[in-house]
C-alpha cells in the first residue's frame, strides 16, 4: 500500500478513518478471542489474560489487512454517514404534520 495514499485518506477523512480502523480492530480482536476461547477452556484470571494476549497477537498479525480494509471502507462509511446527516437535516427542516407534536 502506498504511504501517500494513506496520508491522503487521513487528511480527508481523519475522524471517520480512525473510527473505521478502531471498529475493525474491535471486531477482529473479538472474533479472535471468541475463536480461541471456543477451543480452549479458561478457568483462571491468568487464563483470561492469556486468551486476550493470544487474541491481541493474532489481531496484530492482521494489521496490514485491517489498514487495507480501512482504506477501502472509509470512503463508503463517509458516504453513508453523510447521507444519514443530510436525511436528518431534511427531517428537521420538514414542517410538522397538523395535529402532531414536534419534539
Rosetta blueprint (number, residue, H / E / L):
1 X L
2 X L
3 X H
4 X H
5 X H
6 X H
7 X H
8 X H
9 X H
10 X H
11 X H
12 X H
13 X H
14 X H
15 X H
16 X H
17 X H
18 X H
19 X H
20 X H
21 X H
22 X H
23 X H
24 X H
25 X H
26 X H
27 X H
28 X H
29 X H
30 X H
31 X H
32 X H
33 X H
34 X H
35 X H
36 X H
37 X H
38 X H
39 X H
40 X L
41 X L
42 X L
43 X L
44 X L
45 X H
46 X H
47 X H
48 X H
49 X H
50 X H
51 X H
52 X H
53 X H
54 X H
55 X H
56 X H
57 X H
58 X H
59 X H
60 X H
61 X H
62 X L
63 X H
64 X H
65 X H
66 X H
67 X H
68 X H
69 X H
70 X H
71 X H
72 X H
73 X H
74 X H
75 X H
76 X H
77 X H
78 X H
79 X H
80 X H
81 X H
82 X H
83 X H
84 X H
85 X H
86 X H
87 X H
88 X H
89 X H
90 X H
91 X H
92 X H
93 X H
94 X L
95 X L
96 X L
97 X L
98 X L
99 X L
100 X L
101 X L
102 X L
103 X L
